[in-house]
């Protein structure tokens, strides 16, 4: 009974650490997009620096998870919970990498770029943030009905991405002088779209955790 209680304590601690990591990823994403729109290189560099701490947190969570597996030797659902924790931290770290990429695009464009940033990035960002909240809510509650909502949300984000790329290409066709700016913005659109894909992976992990079977939401 003591061993079971200790395992649940360790498992809850790992879940709390994952939620904390998700919060840091969300902040990095928000700050990266803000840096892009505000031409704020100081904020962009803050995102780059913060990514190192997120990388470290991923390593710490993974080490704690592996240590728990080694000590407790869980089976069945218990083992699945820990394996899913490893998968989720990997997706969160990759989301942070894309936030860092957006910050790097802001730096590439510089402090005084001439061309306006496409307004749809804010809509894409807001939808992706909503997806993060949905995924982490599903993770905390282990609720497959909440996780299942991510599929339709990801479809919406994909549609936004396709529309932005189409509009950016049209701008390039009209004015070749904007090509470098448009290229960086196309990268940003892709990074946000990829963040959505990784959030959808979180939903698939949660479905596997609860049902013990693999499902594709993307």
N, C-alpha and C positions, 0 to 999 in steps of 0.2 A: 504493500500500500504506500509505504514511504517512497519506494522507487518510482511508482506511478506518479505520485505527486511531484517528485523532483523532475520527472520527464516533462510533465505538463508545464511546470514553472519555466523550464529551459525553452520549451516550444513557444510559450507566450512571449518570452524575452526576445526570441528570434523574430517573431511576428511584429513585435513593437519596433525592433531595429529596422525591419523592412519598411514599415510604415514611415519611420523617420527618414529613411533613405529616399522614399518616394516623395516626401515633402521637400527635400533638398533638390531633387531632380525637377520638381515643379517650379521651384523658385529660380533655378538656373535657366529653365526654359523661358519663363516670364521675363527675366532680366535680359536674356539674349535678344529676344524680340524687341524689348524696349530700347536696348542699345542700338539696334538696327534702325529703328524709326527716329530716334533722337540723336543719331550720329555721336553716341556717347562711347568713346573709346575706353575711357576709364572703367565704365560699367562692363564693357565687353571683356576687358582684361581681368576684371573680377570674376567673371564666369569661367575664364580659362583657369584661373588659380583655384577656384572652387571645385573644378572637375577633379583635381588631384585628391581632394578630400573625399569625394564621392567614390573614386577608385579605391581609396584605402578602406572606406566603409564596406564596399563590396567584398574585399579580401577578408576583413574582420568577420563579417556575417558568414561567409563561406567557411572560414576556419572554425567558428563557433558551431556551425551546423554539422560539419564533419566530426568535430570533437563529440558532439551529442550522439551522433550515429555510432561512433566508436565506443562510447561509454555505455550507452543504453541498449545498443543492438536491437533496435525496433524492427518490427515486421508489419506486413499488411498496411493498413491505413496510416499507422504511425510513421512508418518508413516513407510512405508516399508524401506525407506532409513535409518531411525534411527535404526530400528530393525536389519537391516543387519549390521550396524556399530557395534552393540553389538556382533553379531555372528563373525564378522571378527576379532575383538580384542581378542575374546576367542581363535580362531585358532592361531593367532599370538603368544599369550602367551604360548600356548601348544608347538608351534614350538621352542620358547625360552627355554622351559623346556627340549626339546630333545637336544638342543645345550648344555645346562648345563649337561645333561647326558653324552654327548660325552666328555666334559671336565672332568667329574668325572671318565670316563674310562681312560683318559690320566693320571689322578692322580693314579688310581689303578695300572696301568702298571709301574708308577714310572719314575725316571730320567735315569735309565740305563738298560732298558729292553733289553734282548738279541736278540729278534726276530724282524724282519722287519715288518712294517705295510703294509697291502695290498695296492698296488698302486691304485686300482680301487676306493677307497674312494674319491680321488681327482676328478675323473670323475663324481662320483655320486654327490659330492658337487657342482661341476660346473653346472651340469644339474639342481639341485635343486635351485641354485641361479638364473639361467635363468628362472626357473618357477616362482620364487618370483617376478622378474622384470615383467614378462608377466602378472601375476595376478594383481600387483599394477597398471600397465598401463591400464589394463581392468577396474579396479576399478575407476581410475581417469577419464577415458573417458566414463565409463559405456558402454563398447563395448562388446557385446556378442560374436562377431567373434573372438576377441582376447582371451576372456575367454575360448572359446571352444577348443583352441589349447592345453590347459592344460591336456586334456584327453590323447592324444597321448604321450605327454611328460611324464606323470605319468606312462604310460605303459612301456616306455623306462627305467625309473628309477626302476620299479618293476623287469624288466628283468636283469638289472645290479645287483640288490639285490640278485636275485636268483642265478646268476652266482657266485657272491662273496661267498655266503653261501656254494655252492657246492664245490668251491675251498678250502675254509677254512676247511670243513669237510674232504676233501681228505688229507690235511696237517696233521690234527689230527690223522687220521688213520695211517699215516706213522711215526709219532713221538709224542708219548703220553706226552713227556716232554713239548710240546708246548701247552698243553690243556688250561691252564689258560689264556695265551696270546690270543689264538684263540677264547676263550669264550668272552673276552672283545671286540675283533674285531667283533665278530658276533653281539654283542650288538650294536656296533657303526653302522654297516650296517643297523640294524633294526631301529635305531634312525633316520638315514638319510631317509630311506624308509618312515617312519612315517611323517617326515617333508613334504615329497612329498604328502602324503595323505592330510595333513592339507592345503597345498597350493591348492590342487584340491578342497577342501571344499570352499576355497575362490572363486574359479571359479563358483562353484554351487551357492554361495551366490549372486554373481554378476548377474548370469542368472536369479535368482529369483527376484532380484532388478529390472531388466529391463523388464522382461516378466511377472512377477507376478505368475509364476508357478515353481514348483520344478523340477529340472533336476539332474540326476546322471551322473557325469563325471568319478567317480572312479569305 
